Amino acid sequence: MGFNPLKIKIGVLGGGQLGKMMAQEVSKWDLNLHFLDPDSQASCSTMSPNFTCGDFRDYDTVYKWGKDKDLITIEIESVNIEALLHLEKEGVKVYPQPKLIRFIQDKTNQKKFFTEHNIPSAPYFTLCKNQEFRESFEASELKFPLVQKLNKGGYDGKGVQVLNDESELKNLFKEDSFFEKKAEIITEVSVIVVRSSNDEIKCYPSVSMDFHPTANLVEYLVCPAQIPDEVDQKCRAIALKIASELEIVGLLAVEMFYNKDGEIWVNELAPRPHNSGHHTLDNGAVSQFENHIRAILGLPLGNTNFDKMAIMINLLGEENYSGEVIYNGISECLEQNGIYIHLYGKSITKPFRKMGHATIVGKDLSECIEKAEFVKKTLKVVSK
């Protein structure tokens, strides 16, 4: 098949760190990605000549920007779906498919999908604005503690809260939401699947995730996941089943809970490059970003397996610092082999803002853990 990358105009809705890493990965193919983001200082604004400052949630903005593109993809879900459907109808290829993005935007759709396709997930009940909590709660036969999640708009720990007992009902989100049985977890697991427009499908090894106790963001992840082999195989099988059933084109991150009773519950889906796949930039596999572009272009998918252990640490803004960013301790980290630093091009730090990540790779888990702890203690994101 002939391939002239200079003739292909790929649009990306969103210009944050995911878009930046996507552009960096495919620049080796002479592909020029075109970004649309409402933040004039987004990560892609300084490294892409094809950056447009505009609202990816606005119909007219997305439609006008997308008309001259051959193909459009996303690095964030909260985009204008109607504009994408219009562009798709006019012949612009859009991956992942707009109907799937809209479907995944509403987490209650995800829960219904899990039930209909016999995919294990936490028992739940829904609550609309005008419904009484007590009536729905009693009908569900669930008990406290519960986890309340907004149907739409929640991400990176936002739009999620734990309700331990009735005294906390005064803090209920007012928007449409649902309530789940709180998982008693051993660890959280993520599996990234990539499926091409030619129906080829692969998945990366499972990763296990530990979360920051305050920010509710992934603090670090370990690949391969530190779970029994049979659990790993089950997690990967579930993720492949979901991607196949949805017939998604591109990446799909499937987040799961591995519970103390041995059960696996699927938590939620993300149809885009994902924080739990950043280690793929450095551990010998074809990265999630390159494989996403391969998938939407219909090119053969690259290797998703590797023989190196990897630990990824999110570099978050320190709690008491806001302003022009300073990274303390980078030199000390770079003195050691197997530590790779990725910064996201953000000039201003805020408490717990994702400013970059570090990946530690090696053959031995204990060595990787030792270096990861060194990075956590040494590399601090502060401000002047």
C-alpha positions in Angstrom: 0.0 0.0 0.0 1.4 3.4 -0.9 1.8 5.8 2.0 2.6 9.5 1.7 2.5 11.0 5.2 2.9 14.6 3.9 -0.5 14.3 2.1 -2.4 13.1 5.2 -4.0 15.8 7.4 -4.8 14.4 10.8 -6.7 16.5 13.3 -6.6 15.9 17.1 -9.2 17.4 19.4 -7.3 18.3 22.5 -3.7 19.7 22.7 -2.6 18.6 26.1 0.2 16.3 27.2 -1.3 13.2 25.4 -1.4 15.1 22.2 2.2 16.3 22.7 3.5 12.7 23.2 1.4 11.6 20.2 3.0 14.2 18.0 6.5 13.5 19.3 6.1 9.8 18.5 4.8 10.1 14.9 7.1 13.0 13.9 9.6 10.3 12.8 7.1 9.4 10.1 6.8 13.0 8.8 3.2 13.1 10.0 2.0 16.5 10.9 -0.9 16.5 13.4 -3.2 19.5 13.7 -4.5 20.3 17.2 -7.5 22.2 18.5 -7.6 23.2 22.2 -9.2 26.1 24.1 -6.0 26.7 26.1 -3.6 29.0 24.3 -0.8 27.7 26.5 -1.7 24.0 26.1 1.2 21.5 25.8 1.0 21.3 22.0 0.9 25.1 21.5 4.7 25.5 21.7 5.8 22.3 19.9 3.3 22.0 16.9 3.1 24.5 14.1 -0.4 23.3 13.5 -2.0 24.4 16.8 -5.3 26.2 16.8 -6.7 27.8 19.9 -10.4 27.1 19.9 -13.1 25.3 21.9 -13.4 21.6 21.0 -16.8 21.6 22.8 -18.3 24.1 20.4 -20.1 22.8 17.3 -19.2 25.6 14.9 -15.5 25.6 16.0 -15.1 21.9 15.6 -17.0 21.7 12.3 -15.1 24.5 10.6 -11.7 23.4 11.9 -12.4 19.8 10.8 -13.7 20.3 7.3 -10.2 20.2 5.6 -9.0 17.2 7.7 -8.7 13.7 6.2 -9.0 12.0 9.6 -9.8 13.3 13.1 -9.0 11.7 16.5 -9.1 12.8 20.1 -7.0 13.0 23.2 -9.9 14.0 25.4 -13.5 12.7 25.5 -15.4 15.9 26.2 -15.7 17.1 22.6 -18.6 18.2 20.4 -20.1 14.9 19.1 -22.7 16.5 16.8 -19.9 18.3 14.8 -18.0 15.0 14.5 -21.1 13.2 13.3 -21.6 15.9 10.6 -18.0 15.7 9.5 -18.2 11.9 9.4 -21.3 12.1 7.2 -19.4 14.4 4.8 -16.6 11.9 4.4 -14.1 12.8 7.1 -12.9 9.7 8.9 -13.3 10.0 12.7 -11.7 7.5 15.1 -12.7 6.5 17.6 -16.1 6.7 16.1 -18.3 9.6 17.3 -21.1 7.4 18.4 -18.7 5.5 20.7 -17.3 8.7 22.2 -20.8 9.8 23.0 -21.6 6.4 24.4 -18.6 6.4 26.7 -19.0 10.1 27.8 -22.0 8.9 29.9 -20.8 6.4 32.5 -24.2 5.0 33.0 -24.1 3.8 29.4 -20.9 2.0 30.4 -22.6 0.3 33.3 -25.5 -0.8 31.2 -23.1 -2.2 28.6 -21.2 -4.2 31.2 -24.5 -5.7 32.5 -25.8 -6.5 29.0 -22.5 -8.2 27.9 -21.9 -10.1 31.1 -18.8 -8.1 32.0 -18.2 -8.0 35.8 -18.7 -4.6 37.4 -19.8 -3.2 40.7 -23.5 -3.5 41.6 -25.1 0.0 41.2 -28.2 2.1 41.0 -28.9 5.4 39.3 -30.3 8.7 40.6 -31.7 11.5 38.5 -32.1 15.1 39.8 -35.7 14.7 40.8 -35.5 11.3 42.3 -35.3 10.6 46.1 -32.1 8.9 47.2 -33.9 6.8 49.8 -36.3 5.2 47.4 -33.6 4.2 44.9 -31.2 3.1 47.7 -33.7 0.8 49.3 -34.8 -0.7 46.0 -31.1 -1.5 45.1 -30.6 -3.5 48.3 -27.0 -2.1 48.5 -25.5 -0.9 51.8 -23.0 1.7 52.8 -20.3 2.5 52.0 -21.2 3.6 48.5 -19.3 5.4 45.8 -21.2 8.2 44.0 -20.1 9.0 40.4 -21.3 11.7 38.1 -22.8 10.4 34.8 -20.8 12.9 32.8 -17.7 15.1 33.2 -15.8 13.3 35.9 -12.1 12.5 35.3 -8.8 12.3 37.3 -10.7 11.7 40.5 -13.2 14.6 40.0 -16.9 13.8 40.1 -16.3 10.8 42.4 -16.9 10.6 46.2 -17.2 7.9 48.8 -20.3 8.0 51.1 -19.5 6.0 54.3 -22.8 6.4 56.0 -26.1 8.4 56.0 -24.5 11.4 57.7 -22.6 12.2 54.4 -25.8 12.3 52.3 -25.8 16.1 52.7 -22.8 16.2 50.4 -24.5 14.4 47.5 -23.7 15.7 44.0 -26.7 17.5 42.6 -26.2 16.4 39.0 -27.4 13.1 37.5 -25.3 10.3 39.0 -25.1 6.7 40.0 -24.0 4.8 43.1 -21.9 1.7 43.3 -21.0 -0.8 46.0 -17.6 0.3 47.3 -14.9 -2.2 46.1 -12.7 -3.9 48.6 -9.6 -3.8 46.4 -6.2 -5.4 46.4 -5.1 -3.1 43.6 -6.4 -1.3 40.6 -5.5 -2.7 37.2 -5.5 -1.2 33.7 -5.2 -2.9 30.3 -4.8 -0.9 27.1 -6.2 -2.4 23.9 -5.5 -1.2 20.4 -7.8 -2.1 17.5 -7.2 -1.0 14.0 -9.6 0.0 11.2 -8.6 -3.3 9.6 -9.9 -5.2 12.7 -6.5 -6.2 13.9 -6.4 -6.2 17.7 -3.8 -6.4 20.4 -3.4 -5.5 24.1 -0.6 -4.4 26.3 0.3 -6.3 29.5 -1.7 -5.3 32.5 -0.4 -2.6 34.9 -1.2 -2.2 38.5 -1.8 1.3 39.9 -1.3 3.0 43.3 -3.1 6.3 43.9 -2.1 9.5 45.6 -3.9 9.6 49.0 -4.9 13.2 48.6 -5.3 14.0 44.9 -7.0 10.7 43.9 -4.6 10.5 40.9 -2.3 7.7 39.9 0.9 8.2 41.8 2.8 5.3 40.2 2.1 2.2 38.2 4.0 -1.1 37.8 4.1 -3.1 34.6 3.6 -6.0 34.4 0.9 -5.8 37.1 1.8 -7.4 40.4 -1.1 -9.9 40.3 -1.4 -13.7 39.8 -1.0 -14.9 36.2 -4.5 -16.2 36.0 -5.9 -12.8 37.1 -3.7 -11.1 34.5 -5.0 -13.3 31.8 -8.6 -12.7 32.9 -8.1 -8.9 32.9 -6.6 -9.0 29.4 -9.4 -11.2 28.1 -12.1 -8.9 29.5 -10.4 -5.8 27.9 -10.1 -7.6 24.5 -13.8 -8.6 24.7 -14.9 -5.0 25.5 -12.9 -3.5 22.6 -14.2 -6.2 20.2 -17.8 -5.8 21.2 -17.6 -2.0 20.9 -15.7 -2.4 17.5 -13.7 0.7 18.5 -10.9 1.9 16.3 -7.9 3.2 18.2 -7.0 2.8 21.8 -9.2 1.7 24.6 -8.0 1.8 28.3 -10.0 -0.5 30.5 -9.7 0.3 34.2 -10.5 -2.5 36.7 -10.5 -3.4 40.4 -8.9 -6.6 41.6 -10.9 -7.3 44.8 -10.0 -9.0 48.0 -12.5 -11.8 47.2 -10.6 -12.6 44.0 -13.3 -10.9 41.7 -12.5 -8.5 39.0 -14.8 -5.5 38.4 -14.5 -3.2 35.4 -14.5 0.4 36.6 -14.5 2.6 33.5 -13.3 3.0 29.9 -11.3 5.7 28.2 -11.2 5.7 24.3 -7.9 7.4 23.9 -4.2 7.3 25.0 -4.1 6.9 28.7 -1.9 7.7 31.7 -1.5 4.0 32.4 0.3 3.6 29.1 3.0 6.2 29.3 5.6 3.6 30.2 5.3 2.2 26.7 7.4 5.1 25.5 10.5 3.7 27.2 10.3 -0.1 27.8 10.9 -1.5 24.3 7.4 -2.0 23.0 5.8 0.2 20.3 4.2 3.0 22.3 0.5 3.4 22.9 0.8 6.7 21.0 2.3 5.2 17.9 0.0 2.3 17.9 -3.0 4.6 18.1 -1.9 6.4 15.0 -1.2 3.1 13.3 -4.7 1.9 14.2 -6.6 4.9 12.9 -4.5 4.9 9.6 -5.1 1.1 9.1 -1.4 0.3 9.3 -0.1 -2.9 10.9 -0.1 -2.7 14.7 3.3 -2.8 16.4 4.6 -5.0 19.2 2.8 -4.6 22.5 5.0 -6.9 24.6 8.3 -6.3 26.2 10.8 -8.0 28.5 11.6 -5.1 30.8 10.0 -4.2 34.1 8.6 -0.6 34.2 7.5 1.7 36.9 5.8 5.0 35.9 5.5 7.9 38.4 3.3 10.9 37.8 5.2 14.2 38.5 2.6 16.2 40.3 2.8 19.8 41.5 3.7 20.0 45.2 0.8 20.8 47.5 1.9 24.3 48.6 3.2 25.7 45.4 1.6 27.6 42.6 3.2 29.7 39.9 6.1 29.5 37.4 7.4 25.9 37.6 10.8 24.8 38.8 11.9 21.1 38.7 14.2 20.4 41.6 16.3 17.2 41.5 16.2 16.4 37.7 20.0 16.3 37.4 20.3 13.8 40.3 17.7 11.5 38.7 19.3 11.7 35.2 22.6 10.6 36.7 21.2 7.1 37.1 20.6 4.6 34.2 17.1 3.5 33.5 15.3 6.7 34.6 13.5 8.6 31.8 12.0 12.0 32.5 9.1 13.4 30.4 7.8 16.9 30.9 4.6 18.2 29.5 5.4 21.8 28.5 3.3 23.4 31.2 4.8 26.7 32.5 2.6 27.1 35.5 2.4 24.5 38.4 -0.5 24.1 40.8 -1.0 21.6 43.6 -1.3 18.1 42.2 -1.3 19.3 38.6 0.2 16.7 36.2 3.4 18.3 35.1 5.2 15.3 33.7 6.1 11.7 34.4 9.2 9.5 35.1 9.6 6.0 33.9 12.0 3.6 35.5 12.9 0.5 33.5 15.0 -2.5 34.3 15.1 -6.3 34.6 14.6 -6.5 38.4 11.5 -5.3 40.3 13.4 -4.5 43.5 15.9 -2.3 41.6 13.1 -0.5 39.8 11.3 0.1 43.1 14.5 1.5 44.7 15.0 3.9 41.8 11.3 4.9 41.8 11.5 5.7 45.5 14.6 7.8 44.8 12.7 9.7 42.1 9.7 10.3 44.4 12.0 11.7 47.2 14.3 13.7 44.9 12.3 15.2 42.0 10.0 17.9 43.3 7.8 20.2 41.2 7.7 23.6 42.9 7.5 27.2 41.9 9.6 30.4 42.3 
